[in-house]
């Protein structure tokens, strides 16, 4: 299963966190708890600003 990792910035607290682009569960911000990523059955929906692609496979 190939996928990308992304560095995402939370728009609420400005925390930067690395997330998987095909996440199978919701990913919350480690600082404030806001949902950053929601699963869609394939490529996840990223709700906040993507800063960069950290790793491509």
mmJSON file of the N, C-alpha and C atoms, coordinates in Angstrom:
{"data_MODEL":{"atom_site":{
"group_PDB":["ATOM","ATOM","ATOM","ATOM","ATOM","ATOM","ATOM","ATOM","ATOM","ATOM","ATOM","ATOM","ATOM","ATOM","ATOM","ATOM","ATOM","ATOM","ATOM","ATOM","ATOM","ATOM","ATOM","ATOM","ATOM","ATOM","ATOM","ATOM","ATOM","ATOM","ATOM","ATOM","ATOM","ATOM","ATOM","ATOM","ATOM","ATOM","ATOM","ATOM","ATOM","ATOM","ATOM","ATOM","ATOM","ATOM","ATOM","ATOM","ATOM","ATOM","ATOM","ATOM","ATOM","ATOM","ATOM","ATOM","ATOM","ATOM","ATOM","ATOM","ATOM","ATOM","ATOM","ATOM","ATOM","ATOM","ATOM","ATOM","ATOM","ATOM","ATOM","ATOM","ATOM","ATOM","ATOM","ATOM","ATOM","ATOM","ATOM","ATOM","ATOM","ATOM","ATOM","ATOM","ATOM","ATOM","ATOM","ATOM","ATOM","ATOM","ATOM","ATOM","ATOM","ATOM","ATOM","ATOM","ATOM","ATOM","ATOM","ATOM","ATOM","ATOM","ATOM","ATOM","ATOM","ATOM","ATOM","ATOM","ATOM","ATOM","ATOM","ATOM","ATOM","ATOM","ATOM","ATOM","ATOM","ATOM","ATOM","ATOM","ATOM","ATOM","ATOM","ATOM","ATOM","ATOM","ATOM","ATOM","ATOM","ATOM","ATOM","ATOM","ATOM","ATOM","ATOM","ATOM","ATOM","ATOM","ATOM","ATOM","ATOM","ATOM","ATOM","ATOM","ATOM","ATOM","ATOM","ATOM","ATOM","ATOM","ATOM","ATOM","ATOM","ATOM","ATOM","ATOM","ATOM","ATOM","ATOM","ATOM","ATOM","ATOM","ATOM","ATOM","ATOM","ATOM","ATOM","ATOM","ATOM","ATOM","ATOM"],
"id":[1,2,3,4,5,6,7,8,9,10,11,12,13,14,15,16,17,18,19,20,21,22,23,24,25,26,27,28,29,30,31,32,33,34,35,36,37,38,39,40,41,42,43,44,45,46,47,48,49,50,51,52,53,54,55,56,57,58,59,60,61,62,63,64,65,66,67,68,69,70,71,72,73,74,75,76,77,78,79,80,81,82,83,84,85,86,87,88,89,90,91,92,93,94,95,96,97,98,99,100,101,102,103,104,105,106,107,108,109,110,111,112,113,114,115,116,117,118,119,120,121,122,123,124,125,126,127,128,129,130,131,132,133,134,135,136,137,138,139,140,141,142,143,144,145,146,147,148,149,150,151,152,153,154,155,156,157,158,159,160,161,162,163,164,165,166,167,168,169,170,171],
"type_symbol":["N","C","C","N","C","C","N","C","C","N","C","C","N","C","C","N","C","C","N","C","C","N","C","C","N","C","C","N","C","C","N","C","C","N","C","C","N","C","C","N","C","C","N","C","C","N","C","C","N","C","C","N","C","C","N","C","C","N","C","C","N","C","C","N","C","C","N","C","C","N","C","C","N","C","C","N","C","C","N","C","C","N","C","C","N","C","C","N","C","C","N","C","C","N","C","C","N","C","C","N","C","C","N","C","C","N","C","C","N","C","C","N","C","C","N","C","C","N","C","C","N","C","C","N","C","C","N","C","C","N","C","C","N","C","C","N","C","C","N","C","C","N","C","C","N","C","C","N","C","C","N","C","C","N","C","C","N","C","C","N","C","C","N","C","C","N","C","C","N","C","C"],
"label_atom_id":["N","CA","C","N","CA","C","N","CA","C","N","CA","C","N","CA","C","N","CA","C","N","CA","C","N","CA","C","N","CA","C","N","CA","C","N","CA","C","N","CA","C","N","CA","C","N","CA","C","N","CA","C","N","CA","C","N","CA","C","N","CA","C","N","CA","C","N","CA","C","N","CA","C","N","CA","C","N","CA","C","N","CA","C","N","CA","C","N","CA","C","N","CA","C","N","CA","C","N","CA","C","N","CA","C","N","CA","C","N","CA","C","N","CA","C","N","CA","C","N","CA","C","N","CA","C","N","CA","C","N","CA","C","N","CA","C","N","CA","C","N","CA","C","N","CA","C","N","CA","C","N","CA","C","N","CA","C","N","CA","C","N","CA","C","N","CA","C","N","CA","C","N","CA","C","N","CA","C","N","CA","C","N","CA","C","N","CA","C","N","CA","C","N","CA","C","N","CA","C"],
"label_alt_id":[null,null,null,null,null,null,null,null,null,null,null,null,null,null,null,null,null,null,null,null,null,null,null,null,null,null,null,null,null,null,null,null,null,null,null,null,null,null,null,null,null,null,null,null,null,null,null,null,null,null,null,null,null,null,null,null,null,null,null,null,null,null,null,null,null,null,null,null,null,null,null,null,null,null,null,null,null,null,null,null,null,null,null,null,null,null,null,null,null,null,null,null,null,null,null,null,null,null,null,null,null,null,null,null,null,null,null,null,null,null,null,null,null,null,null,null,null,null,null,null,null,null,null,null,null,null,null,null,null,null,null,null,null,null,null,null,null,null,null,null,null,null,null,null,null,null,null,null,null,null,null,null,null,null,null,null,null,null,null,null,null,null,null,null,null,null,null,null,null,null,null],
"label_comp_id":["UNK","UNK","UNK","UNK","UNK","UNK","UNK","UNK","UNK","UNK","UNK","UNK","UNK","UNK","UNK","UNK","UNK","UNK","UNK","UNK","UNK","UNK","UNK","UNK","UNK","UNK","UNK","UNK","UNK","UNK","UNK","UNK","UNK","UNK","UNK","UNK","UNK","UNK","UNK","UNK","UNK","UNK","UNK","UNK","UNK","UNK","UNK","UNK","UNK","UNK","UNK","UNK","UNK","UNK","UNK","UNK","UNK","UNK","UNK","UNK","UNK","UNK","UNK","UNK","UNK","UNK","UNK","UNK","UNK","UNK","UNK","UNK","UNK","UNK","UNK","UNK","UNK","UNK","UNK","UNK","UNK","UNK","UNK","UNK","UNK","UNK","UNK","UNK","UNK","UNK","UNK","UNK","UNK","UNK","UNK","UNK","UNK","UNK","UNK","UNK","UNK","UNK","UNK","UNK","UNK","UNK","UNK","UNK","UNK","UNK","UNK","UNK","UNK","UNK","UNK","UNK","UNK","UNK","UNK","UNK","UNK","UNK","UNK","UNK","UNK","UNK","UNK","UNK","UNK","UNK","UNK","UNK","UNK","UNK","UNK","UNK","UNK","UNK","UNK","UNK","UNK","UNK","UNK","UNK","UNK","UNK","UNK","UNK","UNK","UNK","UNK","UNK","UNK","UNK","UNK","UNK","UNK","UNK","UNK","UNK","UNK","UNK","UNK","UNK","UNK","UNK","UNK","UNK","UNK","UNK","UNK"],
"label_asym_id":["A","A","A","A","A","A","A","A","A","A","A","A","A","A","A","A","A","A","A","A","A","A","A","A","A","A","A","A","A","A","A","A","A","A","A","A","A","A","A","A","A","A","A","A","A","A","A","A","A","A","A","A","A","A","A","A","A","A","A","A","A","A","A","A","A","A","A","A","A","A","A","A","A","A","A","A","A","A","A","A","A","A","A","A","A","A","A","A","A","A","A","A","A","A","A","A","A","A","A","A","A","A","A","A","A","A","A","A","A","A","A","A","A","A","A","A","A","A","A","A","A","A","A","A","A","A","A","A","A","A","A","A","A","A","A","A","A","A","A","A","A","A","A","A","A","A","A","A","A","A","A","A","A","A","A","A","A","A","A","A","A","A","A","A","A","A","A","A","A","A","A"],
"label_entity_id":["1","1","1","1","1","1","1","1","1","1","1","1","1","1","1","1","1","1","1","1","1","1","1","1","1","1","1","1","1","1","1","1","1","1","1","1","1","1","1","1","1","1","1","1","1","1","1","1","1","1","1","1","1","1","1","1","1","1","1","1","1","1","1","1","1","1","1","1","1","1","1","1","1","1","1","1","1","1","1","1","1","1","1","1","1","1","1","1","1","1","1","1","1","1","1","1","1","1","1","1","1","1","1","1","1","1","1","1","1","1","1","1","1","1","1","1","1","1","1","1","1","1","1","1","1","1","1","1","1","1","1","1","1","1","1","1","1","1","1","1","1","1","1","1","1","1","1","1","1","1","1","1","1","1","1","1","1","1","1","1","1","1","1","1","1","1","1","1","1","1","1"],
"label_seq_id":[1,1,1,2,2,2,3,3,3,4,4,4,5,5,5,6,6,6,7,7,7,8,8,8,9,9,9,10,10,10,11,11,11,12,12,12,13,13,13,14,14,14,15,15,15,16,16,16,17,17,17,18,18,18,19,19,19,20,20,20,21,21,21,22,22,22,23,23,23,24,24,24,25,25,25,26,26,26,27,27,27,28,28,28,29,29,29,30,30,30,31,31,31,32,32,32,33,33,33,34,34,34,35,35,35,36,36,36,37,37,37,38,38,38,39,39,39,40,40,40,41,41,41,42,42,42,43,43,43,44,44,44,45,45,45,46,46,46,47,47,47,48,48,48,49,49,49,50,50,50,51,51,51,52,52,52,53,53,53,54,54,54,55,55,55,56,56,56,57,57,57],
"pdbx_PDB_ins_code":[null,null,null,null,null,null,null,null,null,null,null,null,null,null,null,null,null,null,null,null,null,null,null,null,null,null,null,null,null,null,null,null,null,null,null,null,null,null,null,null,null,null,null,null,null,null,null,null,null,null,null,null,null,null,null,null,null,null,null,null,null,null,null,null,null,null,null,null,null,null,null,null,null,null,null,null,null,null,null,null,null,null,null,null,null,null,null,null,null,null,null,null,null,null,null,null,null,null,null,null,null,null,null,null,null,null,null,null,null,null,null,null,null,null,null,null,null,null,null,null,null,null,null,null,null,null,null,null,null,null,null,null,null,null,null,null,null,null,null,null,null,null,null,null,null,null,null,null,null,null,null,null,null,null,null,null,null,null,null,null,null,null,null,null,null,null,null,null,null,null,null],
"Cartn_x":[0.841,0.0,0.891,0.888,1.69,0.886,1.559,0.906,1.927,1.461,2.339,2.104,3.141,3.026,3.104,2.289,2.228,2.452,3.096,3.211,2.033,1.189,-0.044,0.008,-0.435,-0.468,-1.908,-2.13,-3.453,-3.791,-4.968,-5.34,-5.781,-6.041,-6.469,-5.293,-4.259,-3.155,-1.78,-1.719,-0.469,0.497,0.067,0.911,1.129,2.352,2.651,2.763,2.111,2.05,2.145,2.8,2.914,1.77,1.075,-0.068,0.074,-0.58,-0.58,-1.73,-1.468,-2.455,-3.606,-3.47,-4.541,-4.955,-5.096,-5.443,-6.775,-6.847,-8.07,-8.898,-8.423,-9.183,-8.897,-9.755,-9.552,-8.247,-7.561,-6.317,-6.576,-6.369,-6.578,-5.252,-5.304,-4.129,-3.662,-2.372,-1.814,-1.865,-2.019,-2.033,-3.453,-4.328,-5.655,-6.804,-6.545,-7.57,-8.458,-8.235,-9.01,-8.742,-9.763,-9.597,-8.829,-7.696,-6.875,-7.201,-7.466,-7.664,-8.868,-9.698,-10.844,-10.725,-10.987,-10.904,-12.083,-11.846,-12.913,-13.028,-12.257,-12.265,-11.127,-10.4,-9.247,-8.315,-8.113,-7.292,-8.047,-7.388,-8.028,-8.254,-9.253,-9.549,-8.817,-7.903,-7.106,-7.789,-8.23,-9.041,-8.225,-6.932,-6.102,-4.98,-4.129,-3.094,-1.999,-1.775,-0.673,0.569,1.602,2.823,3.757,3.945,4.83,4.556,5.007,5.007,6.3,6.184,7.349,8.022,7.223,7.781,6.804,7.312,6.5,6.912,5.942,6.209,5.63],
"Cartn_y":[-1.171,0.0,1.24,1.941,3.144,4.359,5.329,6.552,7.586,8.797,9.902,10.336,10.889,11.529,13.03,13.791,15.233,15.934,17.089,17.959,18.922,18.918,19.708,20.685,21.919,22.945,23.132,22.999,23.21,24.702,25.021,26.434,27.047,26.22,26.741,27.12,26.258,26.502,26.599,26.455,26.567,25.416,24.339,23.161,22.474,22.005,21.241,19.775,18.922,17.499,16.717,15.57,14.705,13.702,13.585,12.674,11.844,10.683,9.794,10.183,10.251,10.688,9.725,8.475,7.49,6.992,7.909,7.557,6.817,5.778,4.981,5.373,6.343,6.868,8.368,9.075,10.509,10.778,11.834,12.244,13.6,13.683,14.923,15.626,16.939,17.728,17.302,17.084,16.641,17.725,18.984,20.08,20.46,20.747,21.272,20.293,19.18,18.172,18.378,19.412,19.652,18.537,18.109,17.069,17.629,17.002,17.425,16.637,15.336,14.433,13.539,13.339,12.439,11.376,10.109,9.036,9.108,8.673,8.657,7.303,6.32,5.016,4.859,5.892,5.888,6.977,7.976,9.112,9.926,10.24,10.952,12.42,13.009,14.424,15.221,16.089,16.907,18.255,18.591,19.783,21.053,20.931,22.088,22.251,23.247,23.605,22.542,22.049,21.131,21.974,21.79,22.576,21.947,20.622,19.939,18.438,17.781,16.337,15.879,15.113,14.695,13.518,12.538,11.342,10.819,10.494,9.906,8.458,7.609,6.203,5.868],
"Cartn_z":[0.0,0.0,0.0,-1.082,-1.202,-0.764,-0.21,0.226,0.604,0.83,1.183,2.622,3.221,4.521,4.286,5.021,4.841,6.169,6.106,7.257,7.182,8.217,8.233,9.393,9.157,10.211,10.663,11.955,12.542,12.462,11.932,11.793,13.122,14.126,15.422,16.317,16.378,17.323,16.65,15.323,14.55,14.78,15.434,15.618,14.278,14.021,12.811,13.181,12.376,12.68,11.376,11.407,10.24,10.25,9.099,8.985,7.715,7.702,6.544,5.62,4.33,3.351,3.132,3.588,3.462,4.845,5.775,7.151,7.201,8.024,8.139,9.359,10.127,11.261,11.375,12.096,12.265,13.0,12.579,13.235,13.873,15.186,15.921,16.171,16.285,16.639,18.02,18.173,19.444,20.518,20.121,21.085,21.494,20.513,20.841,20.592,19.899,19.685,18.475,17.679,16.468,15.463,14.742,13.733,12.541,12.219,11.084,9.829,9.985,8.847,9.114,8.06,8.151,7.068,7.409,6.414,5.443,4.198,3.195,2.512,2.94,2.306,1.309,1.056,0.159,0.629,-0.219,0.163,1.217,2.326,3.425,3.074,3.698,3.505,4.568,4.133,5.05,5.177,6.402,6.64,6.886,7.062,7.397,6.369,6.562,5.586,5.486,4.255,4.002,3.729,4.529,4.4,3.365,3.461,2.522,2.525,1.466,1.424,2.075,3.155,3.911,3.246,2.79,2.169,1.129,-0.047,-1.107,-1.299,-1.541,-1.819,-3.151],
"occupancy":[1.0,1.0,1.0,1.0,1.0,1.0,1.0,1.0,1.0,1.0,1.0,1.0,1.0,1.0,1.0,1.0,1.0,1.0,1.0,1.0,1.0,1.0,1.0,1.0,1.0,1.0,1.0,1.0,1.0,1.0,1.0,1.0,1.0,1.0,1.0,1.0,1.0,1.0,1.0,1.0,1.0,1.0,1.0,1.0,1.0,1.0,1.0,1.0,1.0,1.0,1.0,1.0,1.0,1.0,1.0,1.0,1.0,1.0,1.0,1.0,1.0,1.0,1.0,1.0,1.0,1.0,1.0,1.0,1.0,1.0,1.0,1.0,1.0,1.0,1.0,1.0,1.0,1.0,1.0,1.0,1.0,1.0,1.0,1.0,1.0,1.0,1.0,1.0,1.0,1.0,1.0,1.0,1.0,1.0,1.0,1.0,1.0,1.0,1.0,1.0,1.0,1.0,1.0,1.0,1.0,1.0,1.0,1.0,1.0,1.0,1.0,1.0,1.0,1.0,1.0,1.0,1.0,1.0,1.0,1.0,1.0,1.0,1.0,1.0,1.0,1.0,1.0,1.0,1.0,1.0,1.0,1.0,1.0,1.0,1.0,1.0,1.0,1.0,1.0,1.0,1.0,1.0,1.0,1.0,1.0,1.0,1.0,1.0,1.0,1.0,1.0,1.0,1.0,1.0,1.0,1.0,1.0,1.0,1.0,1.0,1.0,1.0,1.0,1.0,1.0,1.0,1.0,1.0,1.0,1.0,1.0],
"B_iso_or_equiv":[0.0,0.0,0.0,0.0,0.0,0.0,0.0,0.0,0.0,0.0,0.0,0.0,0.0,0.0,0.0,0.0,0.0,0.0,0.0,0.0,0.0,0.0,0.0,0.0,0.0,0.0,0.0,0.0,0.0,0.0,0.0,0.0,0.0,0.0,0.0,0.0,0.0,0.0,0.0,0.0,0.0,0.0,0.0,0.0,0.0,0.0,0.0,0.0,0.0,0.0,0.0,0.0,0.0,0.0,0.0,0.0,0.0,0.0,0.0,0.0,0.0,0.0,0.0,0.0,0.0,0.0,0.0,0.0,0.0,0.0,0.0,0.0,0.0,0.0,0.0,0.0,0.0,0.0,0.0,0.0,0.0,0.0,0.0,0.0,0.0,0.0,0.0,0.0,0.0,0.0,0.0,0.0,0.0,0.0,0.0,0.0,0.0,0.0,0.0,0.0,0.0,0.0,0.0,0.0,0.0,0.0,0.0,0.0,0.0,0.0,0.0,0.0,0.0,0.0,0.0,0.0,0.0,0.0,0.0,0.0,0.0,0.0,0.0,0.0,0.0,0.0,0.0,0.0,0.0,0.0,0.0,0.0,0.0,0.0,0.0,0.0,0.0,0.0,0.0,0.0,0.0,0.0,0.0,0.0,0.0,0.0,0.0,0.0,0.0,0.0,0.0,0.0,0.0,0.0,0.0,0.0,0.0,0.0,0.0,0.0,0.0,0.0,0.0,0.0,0.0,0.0,0.0,0.0,0.0,0.0,0.0],
"pdbx_formal_charge":[null,null,null,null,null,null,null,null,null,null,null,null,null,null,null,null,null,null,null,null,null,null,null,null,null,null,null,null,null,null,null,null,null,null,null,null,null,null,null,null,null,null,null,null,null,null,null,null,null,null,null,null,null,null,null,null,null,null,null,null,null,null,null,null,null,null,null,null,null,null,null,null,null,null,null,null,null,null,null,null,null,null,null,null,null,null,null,null,null,null,null,null,null,null,null,null,null,null,null,null,null,null,null,null,null,null,null,null,null,null,null,null,null,null,null,null,null,null,null,null,null,null,null,null,null,null,null,null,null,null,null,null,null,null,null,null,null,null,null,null,null,null,null,null,null,null,null,null,null,null,null,null,null,null,null,null,null,null,null,null,null,null,null,null,null,null,null,null,null,null,null],
"auth_seq_id":[1,1,1,2,2,2,3,3,3,4,4,4,5,5,5,6,6,6,7,7,7,8,8,8,9,9,9,10,10,10,11,11,11,12,12,12,13,13,13,14,14,14,15,15,15,16,16,16,17,17,17,18,18,18,19,19,19,20,20,20,21,21,21,22,22,22,23,23,23,24,24,24,25,25,25,26,26,26,27,27,27,28,28,28,29,29,29,30,30,30,31,31,31,32,32,32,33,33,33,34,34,34,35,35,35,36,36,36,37,37,37,38,38,38,39,39,39,40,40,40,41,41,41,42,42,42,43,43,43,44,44,44,45,45,45,46,46,46,47,47,47,48,48,48,49,49,49,50,50,50,51,51,51,52,52,52,53,53,53,54,54,54,55,55,55,56,56,56,57,57,57],
"auth_comp_id":["UNK","UNK","UNK","UNK","UNK","UNK","UNK","UNK","UNK","UNK","UNK","UNK","UNK","UNK","UNK","UNK","UNK","UNK","UNK","UNK","UNK","UNK","UNK","UNK","UNK","UNK","UNK","UNK","UNK","UNK","UNK","UNK","UNK","UNK","UNK","UNK","UNK","UNK","UNK","UNK","UNK","UNK","UNK","UNK","UNK","UNK","UNK","UNK","UNK","UNK","UNK","UNK","UNK","UNK","UNK","UNK","UNK","UNK","UNK","UNK","UNK","UNK","UNK","UNK","UNK","UNK","UNK","UNK","UNK","UNK","UNK","UNK","UNK","UNK","UNK","UNK","UNK","UNK","UNK","UNK","UNK","UNK","UNK","UNK","UNK","UNK","UNK","UNK","UNK","UNK","UNK","UNK","UNK","UNK","UNK","UNK","UNK","UNK","UNK","UNK","UNK","UNK","UNK","UNK","UNK","UNK","UNK","UNK","UNK","UNK","UNK","UNK","UNK","UNK","UNK","UNK","UNK","UNK","UNK","UNK","UNK","UNK","UNK","UNK","UNK","UNK","UNK","UNK","UNK","UNK","UNK","UNK","UNK","UNK","UNK","UNK","UNK","UNK","UNK","UNK","UNK","UNK","UNK","UNK","UNK","UNK","UNK","UNK","UNK","UNK","UNK","UNK","UNK","UNK","UNK","UNK","UNK","UNK","UNK","UNK","UNK","UNK","UNK","UNK","UNK","UNK","UNK","UNK","UNK","UNK","UNK"],
"auth_asym_id":["A","A","A","A","A","A","A","A","A","A","A","A","A","A","A","A","A","A","A","A","A","A","A","A","A","A","A","A","A","A","A","A","A","A","A","A","A","A","A","A","A","A","A","A","A","A","A","A","A","A","A","A","A","A","A","A","A","A","A","A","A","A","A","A","A","A","A","A","A","A","A","A","A","A","A","A","A","A","A","A","A","A","A","A","A","A","A","A","A","A","A","A","A","A","A","A","A","A","A","A","A","A","A","A","A","A","A","A","A","A","A","A","A","A","A","A","A","A","A","A","A","A","A","A","A","A","A","A","A","A","A","A","A","A","A","A","A","A","A","A","A","A","A","A","A","A","A","A","A","A","A","A","A","A","A","A","A","A","A","A","A","A","A","A","A","A","A","A","A","A","A"],
"auth_atom_id":["N","CA","C","N","CA","C","N","CA","C","N","CA","C","N","CA","C","N","CA","C","N","CA","C","N","CA","C","N","CA","C","N","CA","C","N","CA","C","N","CA","C","N","CA","C","N","CA","C","N","CA","C","N","CA","C","N","CA","C","N","CA","C","N","CA","C","N","CA","C","N","CA","C","N","CA","C","N","CA","C","N","CA","C","N","CA","C","N","CA","C","N","CA","C","N","CA","C","N","CA","C","N","CA","C","N","CA","C","N","CA","C","N","CA","C","N","CA","C","N","CA","C","N","CA","C","N","CA","C","N","CA","C","N","CA","C","N","CA","C","N","CA","C","N","CA","C","N","CA","C","N","CA","C","N","CA","C","N","CA","C","N","CA","C","N","CA","C","N","CA","C","N","CA","C","N","CA","C","N","CA","C","N","CA","C","N","CA","C","N","CA","C","N","CA","C","N","CA","C"],
"pdbx_PDB_model_num":[1,1,1,1,1,1,1,1,1,1,1,1,1,1,1,1,1,1,1,1,1,1,1,1,1,1,1,1,1,1,1,1,1,1,1,1,1,1,1,1,1,1,1,1,1,1,1,1,1,1,1,1,1,1,1,1,1,1,1,1,1,1,1,1,1,1,1,1,1,1,1,1,1,1,1,1,1,1,1,1,1,1,1,1,1,1,1,1,1,1,1,1,1,1,1,1,1,1,1,1,1,1,1,1,1,1,1,1,1,1,1,1,1,1,1,1,1,1,1,1,1,1,1,1,1,1,1,1,1,1,1,1,1,1,1,1,1,1,1,1,1,1,1,1,1,1,1,1,1,1,1,1,1,1,1,1,1,1,1,1,1,1,1,1,1,1,1,1,1,1,1]
}}}
